[in-house]
Each structure stands twice: as C-alpha cells, then as structure tokens.
C-alpha cells in the first residue's frame, strides 16, 4: 500500500465522519454507530480483496485514551457553574453512582451464569459493561434542551470517573480489607490535590505564554498528567473534568489576588480557541477509534445464539436499572435521557486493560461489540421516538 493510498483512506474516513455528523444532527442516528458500520464494511471489503493489513488492536487503547481525555475536556469546557446547578450536579452524581453499582451487580450475576468463574473475576469483567460512554453520550446530547444536555454531560462524565475508580479498585484488590479503603481514600485525595495544582498551573501558563503555539502544549500537559496518574492507578479523569470546569469558570472567582495574578485580558478568546482545538482533535480521534474497532470485529461470531441471548439480557439489565434509578434521582421527565446509556470508548478501554488472568473466554470482544452496538441502537431508536413525540405534541 503506497503513501498516497494511505492518505486517501485517512482523509476519506474524516470526510465520511463529517458527513455522518451531519446525518446524526438530522436523524438522531449516532455518528459512532455509522462509524462502526463503516469499519465493518471496510473489513468485509478487505477480506474479499484479500488485502493484508496491520494489527490495529495494538493502537486502539492509545487512540481511545487520548480521545476520552479530549472529549471529557471538551464537554467540561462547555459547562458554566452557578449555585442553581447544584441540584443537577447532585442528581447526576447519585444517578451515575447507583446505576453503576446496580448494573455491576446484575451483570456480575449474568456473567457468573455464563462462565461459572469466581465472583471476583465476574465483578472485574462486569465493570466495563456498566459504564456509560461519555464519548458517545455527550455528542448525542447536543440537540437536547440545556438542562438535559448538562445532566447528560455531568452524568456520563461521573460514570466514566466512578467506573475507572471502581475498575482500578477491583483489579488492585483481590480481597476487600480496611487497607483497601484507606488506599482508595489516599488515591482520591491525591487526585483532588493534583487537580487543584494542575488547574492553577495551567491557567498561569496560559496567561504567560507569548509563543503562537500554546494550546497543544496545554493539551499535552493534561495528557501527560493523566498518563502519570493512571500509571499509578489514580482516577485522573477527575483532573480532566475539573480542569475544564475551572478554566471556564475562573472569571467568576471574586478574590482580588486571584483575579490580578491569574486572569488576563485574552482569557475568554483563548478558552474559545482551546475548546475549538479540543473539539476538532476529539473528532479526529473518535473517527479513527470507532472505525478501527469496527474493522477489528469478526461479525461471524455474532451468529452465535448464546452470545446474542446473553447480550440481550445485559442490555435489558442496563436499561431496566437505568429506568428505575432515573425515576428516583431525576426531576421531571426521564425521556429521552433514559435511552442515553451507550457503551463505547470507556467500556472498550477498560476491557482491554483487564489483566489476562482475569479475562473470561465466554466474555470476549464479540460480546463487547454486541453490547456497544446494541446500546447505540437503543439510544438511536429512543432519540428518534422522542423527537417524533415532540413533533406530534407541537402540532
């Protein structure tokens, strides 16, 4: 394959992804679903033409991690905090927490029935299937009203953060003791401290940099800190979310010393450019990640009836628990938010980070792909149905 052929393919994928985003805005079909289908189509084409390809699975975790950082950062840069939003933030947090714990419990039982593996292994395998993917949920919520959109951003981000904390806790503690919870408390404190330091340092750097290249430096620092934190099993996604929130709300801090030291004239314009760069970079990474994930799937395995049946039970558990918890924690109508529970980038990343000793053969990548695809289809159908009902009510 020549250099020019590779360039044609890469640029073609970006153009298709842009067109898919336009389709998603009009039809409510998530662009991620279309990207997965494009990846599957390319795989079928390559297999028919007998073209030799690279092992793309090796770069999938790296692409996904950077994409996750940029998507959460982009979402947090959109959020403006005021005291009136405490209610939304609180309900989003408790919704994310109870849905995560409830879903882990039920999916653990399903995986146990499938594999009869020990309970610890089943819990570790259940966590990736229990986390809402902010990479899919946040873009899909773009057309919702302001309150619902903010709820989805907070809830999906909290779900990612809590999911990573739970996953790290599970794979580093084979047995639960008092020292396990002491370690969890210490790591949480370190993340909060690291987040506070990073927020102050980054806004200071932004104000002092005079070089015309500054925003990729800021993003690189964020990725560096995230990677260092994750390598020590810290939940560094907290840092990404809090940094975006802090930068976008720094102008509301009234302390005179803070305002004179850290705020500067072009802060608003710089934040606008930083948001644009994050959004466009996230778009590129999301495109390649989901196309490659679709490309690496063997769809012949989806003909396996036990996989289809077990995938259906997991999807039923996901949406049953979500419906019940949102009824408790969400004020007002839970539609269309109840349908926005996609599994995607974060689920794939956590699954690939499972140690080999904990992987269950019956719960393989095809099983994961089925749940990712199924949850995207449910979200698509739910959003389209909600849009149709809204149109009928307006008429």
N, C-alpha and C positions, 0 to 999 in steps of 0.2 A: 504494500500500500504506500503510495507516494505522499510526500508532504502536502501537496496540493489537494489530494483526495481527502486527507485528514482534515485540512482546513475547510473544505467544502462541507464535510459531515458536521464538524463542530458548529460552524456558522449556521448551517441548515437547522440544527437542533435548537439553537437560540431563536431563530425566526419562527419555527414551529411553536416553541414555548410562548413566545409573544402572542401569536395567533390564538393559542389555547387560552391565554389570559383574557383576551377579548371575548372569546366564546364563553368563558366562565362568567364574565360580568353580565352577559346577556341571558344565559341559560341556567345559571346556578350549578352547572356541572363543574366540580373542582378541576382546576388545571392539572393537579397532581394525578388524578385518575387518567386523564388523557396522556400525560407523560408516561405513566406505567404501561398503558396500552401501546404507546409508540415504541417503548423499549421491547415489549413482547413481539410486536410486528417486525422490528429490526432483527430480533433473534431468529424468528422464523425465516426471514429473508436470507440471513447469513447462513443458516443451516441448509437451506435449499440450494444456495450457490456454492456451499462447501468452502466458505472463506474462513481462513484461520484468524482467530482474534486473541487478544491478550486476556490474562486473568484479571478481570476488572474488580473481583471481590476484594483484592488486596488494597485498592484505593478507596473503596466505598466508605469505611469508617472515618477516614480523614476528611473526605468531602462532606460527609454528613455532619461531623462535629463542627467544622467551620460554618457550614450552612445554618446549623442550630444556633450558634453564637450570634450570627448576623441577624437572623430572623427575630430572636428574642430581643436583641438590642434595638432593632428597627421598631418593633412593637412598643417597647418601653419609651422610646423617644417620642411617641405619639401621645403619651399619657400626661395629662396635666392634673396635678393633685390639688384637692381642696378638702376641707373637713366634711363637706357634704358627701364625698365619695367613700368615707369610712365604711358606710353601710354596704356598698357594693364590694369593696375590698374584703371586708369581713365575711360576707356571704360567699364570695368567690373562693376564699381560702378554705372555709369549712366544707364547702361543697366539694372542692378538689380533694381534701383530706379524706372525707368519709367515702366518697366514690372510689378513691384509690384503694383504701383498706377493704371496703366491701367487695370490690371487684377482684382484688388479690385473693381474698378468702374463697370466693366461689370458683374462680379459675383454678386455684390450687386443688380444689376437690375434683374438678373436671380432669385436670392433668393426672391426678392420682388414679382416677378410674381408667384413664387411657394407658398409663405406663406402670402403675404399682411401684413406682420409685419411692424412696424415703421422703418424708414430709418436707425436710429441709430443701432437698433438690427440687421438689414440686413448687415450693414457695419461690425459690430463685428463678425458676422458669416462668412462673405466673406474672412476675412483676413487669417484664417488658410488654405483655399484652394488656396491662392495666393502666398504662399511662397515656393520657391524651396528647396527641402530637400538635404542639403549637405551630410547627412548620406548615401544617395543613389548616388548622383551626383559625389562625389569625388572618391569613389571606381570605379564607372562606367567609369570615365575618365582616368583610369590608362593606358589604351592601346593607348590613343591619342598621337599626337606629343606634344612636350614640350610646345609650345605656347598655343595650345588649352587646354592642361591639366591645365596650370597655369590660363588661363582665367576661366575655369570651377571652379577651387578651389576658386579664388577670387570672382567670381560672385555668386556662391552658398553660400559662407560664408557671403558676403554682403547682400544677400537676406534674410538669417536667421537673421542677426543682424537688418536690416531695418524692417523685418517682426515683430520681437519682440518689437522694438521701437514703431511701428505703433499700434500693438496689445495693449501694455501697455498704450499707449496714449488714445486709444479708450475706454478701459474698465474703465479708471480712470477719464475720462472727458465726462460726459453725454452731455455737451454743450461746444462748442468751444468759448473761450474768450481769451483776451490778457494774462490773468494769466496762461492759459493752456500752451501757447507757452513759457512763462517765466519759468514755471516748467519744460518743456521739455528741454530748454536750460541749466537750472541748473543741471538737471539729466545727461545730456550729458557731461557737464563739470566735474561732479563728477566721471563719469565712466572713462573719459580720465585721470583724476588725479589719480584715484585708479589704473588704468592700468600702469601708469608710475611708481608709488610706488611699485606695485607688481613685475614688471619686474626687478627693481633694487634689491629688497629684495630677490627674488628667485635666481638670479644669484650669489648674495653674499652668500646665504645659501649653494648653490651647491658647491661653492669653499671652504667653511669652514667645511662642514660635513666630518667627518672621519669614521662615522659608516658605516658598509657594507650595511645597508638598508637606501637608500636615495631617490630613485625615486618615491616610493609610497608615501613618505612624501611630495614631491613636488606636485604630482598629488592631494593629499588630501588637501593641502593648496589651490590649484587652485579651487577645488570643493567647499571648504569652503567659499572662497571669492565670487565665483559665486553665491552660495546659499544665502549669506548675501545680495549681491547686488540685486538679483531677488526678495527677500522678501520685499525690498523697491522699487520694480518696476523699478530698473535700468537695462539697457540692458548690462548685464555682459558678454555676448558673445564677446563683443568688447575686453574685458580683455583677454579672452582665445586666440583669434586670434592675438592680439598684443604681448602677452607673447611669443607665439611660434615663431612669426616673429623676435622678439627682441633677443631671445636666439640663434636662428640660424644665426643671422646676427651681433651679438655682436662683433665678431672678425674683422669686417670691420670699426668699430669706431676707429678713429686715435688719439683721445685725450689721452695724456700720463698719466694723473691722472687716467682716467677711466681704461685704459689698465693695469696699475700697481695695481689698487685696486680690480678690479672685474674679470679680465681674469686670468686664471690659466692653468697650463700645460695640464691637462687631460680634458679640456672643450669639445673638439671635440669627444673624446671617450665617455664621459658622455652623450652628446647630442644624440649620436648614440644609446646608451642603453635606454635613455629616450624615444626616438622615437619608438624603438622596443617594449618597455613595453606598451606605449600608443596604438600602433597598435594592439597588441595582446589582450589587455584589451578591446579595442573598438570592436574587432572581436567577443569576447565572449558576450558582452552586446548586440551588434546588433543582434546576433543569437537569443538570448532568447527573445528580444523585438519583433522582427517580427514574430517569431513562435507563441508567446503568442497572439499577435494582430490578427493573422490569426485564432488562436484557439478560440478567443472570438467572432468571427463574426458568425452571423446567416445567412448563404448563401441563405436560403429560401426567405429572404426578397429581394434578388436580382432579383426575378421573377416579382417584381412589375414594370410594364411598365413605369409609371410616373418617378420612380427613375432612370431607365435606360435612359429614354429620357432626363431628366434634367442633369444627369451625362454626357451624350454625349454633351449637349450644353456647359457645364462648360469646358470640355476637348477641345472643338472646340475654345472656348474663350481663354483658356490658350495658345494654340499653335498659334492661329491667331495673338494675341498681341505679342507673343514672336518673331514670324517671322518678323513682321513689325519693332519692336524695334531693333532687331539684325541687320537688314538691315541698320539701321541708325547709330548704335554705334559700330558695329564690322567690323574691316577692313578685307578684303578678304572673302573667302567662309564661309558661316554660317553653312554649313553641316560638321560634324554631330552634332555640338553644339546646333542647333535649336531643336533637339529631346531630349536633356538632360535637361528636366524640370520636374523631378519626384516630386510628393508629397509623403511625407513619415513621418519620425520620427518627424520633427518640426511641420508639419501640425497636427499630432495626439496629440502632447503635447499641442499646442495652443488650439485645440478643447476641450481637457479635462480641460483646465484652464479657459474656458468660465464660468462665473457665471451662476448658474441655472436659474436666472431671464432672461438671455439673450439667452438661448438655444431655438431653434425652433424645434418642433416635426418633421416637414417635412424634416429637415436637420439633420438626426441622424447619428449614427455610420455606418450604412449600406451605406448611401450616401457617407460618408467619405471614407469608404473602397473601394467603386466603383471607386472613383476618384484616390485613391492611386494605386489601381490595374490597372486602365486604363492608367494612366500616365507611369507606369512601362512597360506596354505592348507596348505603343507608342515608348518609349525610346528603348526597345529591338528591335522592328521592324526597327526603324530608324538606329540604330548602325549596325545591320546586313546588311541592304540595302547599307549603306555607305561602309562597308567592302567589299561587293560584287562588288560595282562600282570601288573601289580602286584596287581590284584584276584584274578586266577587263581592267582597264587603264594601269596597269603594263604589261599586256600581249599584 
